[in-house]
Amino acid sequence: MPLRPALFAVLAWMLLIAPARAADLDDCNAAVVAPAPAARPPAEAYWLDGRTLQWPGLKLRPGERVRLHHARAADLRAVAGESVAGSDGAVELAASGAALPARFRFIGDGPRFAVVGADVGALLREQLLLVHEAADGRVIAATGVQLAGALDDLYAAAERVGDFGAHPGKARTRWAVWAPTARRVLLCRHAGAASAAVAVDTMRFDAATGVWRAELPGDLSGQAYRYLVDVVTPTHGLVRNLVTDPYSVALTADSRLSLVADLASPALKPRGWDAAVRPASVKAATDQVIYELHVRDFSASDATVRPAWRGKYLAFTEPASNGIKHLKALARAGLTDVHLLPVFDFASVPERGCRTPDVPAGPPDGEAQQAAVVAVAAEDCFNWGYDPWHFNAPEGSYATDALLRVVEFRQMVMALHAAGLRVGMDMVYNHMAAAGQDPKSVLDRLVPGYYHRLDAKGGIERSTCCDNTATENRMMAKLMIDSAALWVREYRIDSMRFDLMGHQPREAMERLQARVNAEAGRPVQLLGEGWNFGEVANGARFVQASQLSLNGSGIGTFSDRGRDAARGGSAGEGGDDSVRRQGWLNGLVYAPNALARPRPEELPAAADMIRVGLAGALRGYGLTTWRGEKRRLDQIAYGDQPAGFASEPGEVVNYVENHDNQTLFDVNALKLPLATSRADRARVQMLGAALVAFSQGVAYFHAGQDILRSKSLDRNSYDSGDWFNRIDWSYRTNHFGSGLPPRRDNFGQDGRDWALARERLADPSVAPGPAEIAWARDVFRDLLKIRASTPLLRLSSAAEIEKRLSFPGSGAGQNPVLVATRIDGRGLPGYKAVLTLINVSPTAQVLELPEEARAHWLLHPVQRHGADMRVRREAGVRAGRFEVPGRSAAVFVLD
């Protein structure tokens, strides 16, 4: 029968305010399990706004119609050739001439319909099917409807709500949660973290915002809670979900319950928190020198940390540990930021009772080590943590007790600030650990079908490896922005790195930037992975926060230009290509390995791409290429993209190694000729560090890169345990030869990758000794000192770089194994000019610059007294003739 809107609204409201019952308390204590899905049609239609629907691909013939059926029991059945069953009514639709909103430009063509005379908000709390019917009412086709467009339109006011979560006060405690499609939301309360639910309270619905609220007398800090939500899902029909709060700021162990907590409470602040001073080492984005570090890697194998603190936040507070001594030395040399891999609550590590694998002794190329690690990987204490569960609470496995996570996280931040280091976080908002009715799903079990990005049939997109979020939707963007603001405000985070940032809208990231700056009262530097792929690629759904779309925003993105030219090959290569495809650092053409097929033109092309990186990948910078052509960097091809993508140097992040893929040492173990000496392997590693240190833009290093870190050739160590992710701050070993890397991501086709790994891991001449590690450590610190003491290496504007930076020796006829930059310092404090030279050849190289014959160039003062004795003794200049020893980087200054 047709829907009668007034009566339906009254009945719906009565349900929304129904009091809690005794049975509800039982449900508060039920186990959270994933129910079996029911058979449901795909959701191929879209709500474009609060009144308009579109069905892509639908063809209507005369006499046919489309109606919107709804059912409170969520048991609609629409079988072709039959009448719709289980329907409580159908809404008649009118043809709509509304324009397609820009946010839906990706959907296919199809007719649009207007909903007339119905309460859409009430409809969205039922199961809905859009049904293509014949004149006699028989079903021709049916589809579910994707609802984000309607929710964003009807409940736009929710974007201005500022009190989501639990908020205790002296007189009262308040809760607020957004669940506009829920039939009913109850608040389940527990007296403490370990107790059963003791009370269940009815929450009130605000029809203007879609927010459910509860308010109770007294300060209920320390009580635990969850929400009990009656809601229709696209996959399981009508369900009752027991779910934690997406705005949780504290959690019990293993994220079972949310906790009421006031982060401003003295009980949650370490002594001295309010008065603690932060480092002021970064005036411009290009001043950043970043060290990417995993909390557990930092201390899990450091015997100088007390056992209870190893792998924990508190390890950073151990003042005499080897790890802290190492970080402090880097800070003195010029490191500004430690960027922590994900530290908000994630799903993959048990917070109680995680297991430590018993790894047997074995040969350097043995299989037993990885077998032992993999056997307990799902239950051990290690994961990178790119599977977020709750965005606003610290991860509990890094605390000595999950209930202490807030205080101990703050203690870590205080300790790093006291060491002179700013603290950055890896922000993972592009996906969640789970969606749908999975027990670890939070967002989708509150507002099914809204927070996650859907494909053309209503399935969740997973291009990022996990369940993608839809930050183009109002409330997902709000959650991301509110969360980032919380970390800046409550935990004093100084900078942020965004995982797969290209899956987020530029507009949302710019709003986030403004918000965190306002919270901090100063600029908070943002950078991220601007990779362009998946369902959002090339701006398919919105203007992305990607490399080519972010220029002019001031937000930094990682540059793969110099990285790939330096390392050789690409991130996804395997088999013989992982050896054959050498890079500028490790022998391309000039030192071919046994599998190489060198083509001479590849070397000068790689050298030019190295120059692109040194110039900050700036769009407008002009370079004379090896072919003798003068080109802007955005006119030079990098695959199917321009090499130059940034408008300002603060928008580019230079690196040659991070947590993804093999470490630089391991890449070089594959690609350098096998006969390369240990000393030269260390030299090649430091040439990679020099590239980053001498490049305009933000400098980004992976923890342990300075001490030749190896993961025993593991290309994807996200779940490879402590064993393959160890760092030795005592500088005795780099852990190359810890056994074959885990078979899962490293075996290769027909075992070829393992065969190549065996050849290298079993070779005793590859792994460095303490002497090579100590040399690399000290040379790396010299490189940081050079960058810190030489502002010309970190110019803050494109105009200054274009005015001052040149590449002597570039162009046609260049010597491609020697890349030099000259930076003119006239009119600025400091040196009149700086000349950097990187020689990747095993033999000494000379750069003749007759125009510099009368200038008084000197080796940089850091290198005059530095750790690289070869440079101290052999690098020199006479009458414009600059000589650089083999596999060395030298910096000359004009005083």
HELIX and SHEET records of a PDB file:
HELIX    1   1 PRO A    5  LEU A   16  1                                  12    
HELIX    2   2 ALA A   22  CYS A   28  1                                   7    
HELIX    3   3 ALA A  102  PHE A  104  5                                   3    
HELIX    4   4 VAL A  120  LEU A  123  1                                   4    
HELIX    5   5 ALA A  148  LEU A  154  1                                   7    
HELIX    6   6 ALA A  156  ARG A  160  5                                   5    
HELIX    7   7 ALA A  253  SER A  255  5                                   3    
HELIX    8   8 PRO A  266  LEU A  268  5                                   3    
HELIX    9   9 ALA A  285  ASP A  287  5                                   3    
HELIX   10  10 VAL A  295  SER A  299  1                                   5    
HELIX   11  11 PRO A  307  TRP A  309  5                                   3    
HELIX   12  12 TYR A  313  THR A  317  5                                   5    
HELIX   13  13 ASN A  322  ALA A  333  1                                  12    
HELIX   14  14 ALA A  368  ALA A  375  1                                   8    
HELIX   15  15 ALA A  402  LEU A  404  5                                   3    
HELIX   16  16 ARG A  405  ALA A  418  1                                  14    
HELIX   17  17 LEU A  443  LEU A  446  1                                   4    
HELIX   18  18 ARG A  474  TYR A  491  1                                  18    
HELIX   19  19 MET A  501  HIS A  503  5                                   3    
HELIX   20  20 ARG A  506  ALA A  520  1                                  15    
HELIX   21  21 GLY A  534  GLY A  539  5                                   6    
HELIX   22  22 ASP A  560  ARG A  567  1                                   8    
HELIX   23  23 ASP A  577  ARG A  580  1                                   4    
HELIX   24  24 GLU A  602  LEU A  614  1                                  13    
HELIX   25  25 LEU A  633  GLN A  635  5                                   3    
HELIX   26  26 PRO A  649  GLU A  651  5                                   3    
HELIX   27  27 LEU A  664  LYS A  671  1                                   8    
HELIX   28  28 ARG A  678  PHE A  694  1                                  17    
HELIX   29  29 GLN A  705  ILE A  707  5                                   3    
HELIX   30  30 SER A  717  ASP A  719  5                                   3    
HELIX   31  31 GLY A  721  ASN A  725  1                                   5    
HELIX   32  32 ARG A  743  ASN A  746  1                                   4    
HELIX   33  33 GLN A  749  GLY A  751  5                                   3    
HELIX   34  34 ARG A  752  LEU A  761  1                                  10    
HELIX   35  35 PRO A  770  SER A  789  1                                  20    
HELIX   36  36 PRO A  791  ARG A  794  5                                   4    
HELIX   37  37 ALA A  798  ARG A  804  1                                   7    
HELIX   38  38 PRO A  850  GLU A  852  5                                   3    
HELIX   39  39 PRO A  861  ARG A  864  1                                   4    
HELIX   40  40 MET A  869  GLU A  874  1                                   6    
SHEET    1   A 8 VAL A 139  THR A 143  0                                        
SHEET    2   A 8 GLN A 127  GLU A 133 -1                                        
SHEET    3   A 8 ARG A  65  ALA A  71 -1                                        
SHEET    4   A 8 GLY A  89  ALA A  95 -1                                        
SHEET    5   A 8 ARG A 112  VAL A 115 -1                                        
SHEET    6   A 8 THR A  52  GLN A  54 -1                                        
SHEET    7   A 8 ALA A  45  TRP A  47 -1                                        
SHEET    8   A 8 VAL A 145  GLN A 146  1                                        
SHEET    1   B 4 GLY A 165  PRO A 168  0                                        
SHEET    2   B 4 ARG A 172  TRP A 178 -1                                        
SHEET    3   B 4 VAL A 211  PRO A 217 -1                                        
SHEET    4   B 4 ARG A 204  ASP A 206 -1                                        
SHEET    1   C 4 ALA A 197  THR A 202  0                                        
SHEET    2   C 4 ALA A 182  HIS A 190 -1                                        
SHEET    3   C 4 ALA A 224  THR A 233 -1                                        
SHEET    4   C 4 GLY A 237  VAL A 243 -1                                        
SHEET    1   D 4 ALA A 197  THR A 202  0                                        
SHEET    2   D 4 ALA A 182  HIS A 190 -1                                        
SHEET    3   D 4 ALA A 224  THR A 233 -1                                        
SHEET    4   D 4 SER A 258  LEU A 259 -1                                        
SHEET    1   E 9 VAL A 289  LEU A 293  0                                        
SHEET    2   E 9 ASP A 337  LEU A 340  1                                        
SHEET    3   E 9 ARG A 422  MET A 427  1                                        
SHEET    4   E 9 SER A 495  PHE A 498  1                                        
SHEET    5   E 9 GLN A 525  GLY A 528  1                                        
SHEET    6   E 9 GLY A 556  PHE A 558  1                                        
SHEET    7   E 9 VAL A 652  ASN A 654  1                                        
SHEET    8   E 9 VAL A 698  HIS A 702  1                                        
SHEET    9   E 9 VAL A 289  LEU A 293  1                                        
SHEET    1   F 2 HIS A 431  MET A 432  0                                        
SHEET    2   F 2 ASP A 467  ASN A 468 -1                                        
SHEET    1   G 2 GLY A 622  THR A 624  0                                        
SHEET    2   G 2 LYS A 630  ARG A 632 -1                                        
SHEET    1   H 2 ALA A 637  TYR A 638  0                                        
SHEET    2   H 2 GLN A 641  PRO A 642 -1                                        
SHEET    1   I 5 LEU A 805  SER A 806  0                                        
SHEET    2   I 5 LEU A 818  ASP A 824 -1                                        
SHEET    3   I 5 ALA A 833  ASN A 839 -1                                        
SHEET    4   I 5 SER A 888  LEU A 894 -1                                        
SHEET    5   I 5 TRP A 857  LEU A 859 -1                                        
SHEET    1   J 3 GLN A 845  GLU A 848  0                                        
SHEET    2   J 3 ARG A 881  VAL A 884 -1                                        
SHEET    3   J 3 GLY A 876  ARG A 878 -1                                        
END                                                                             
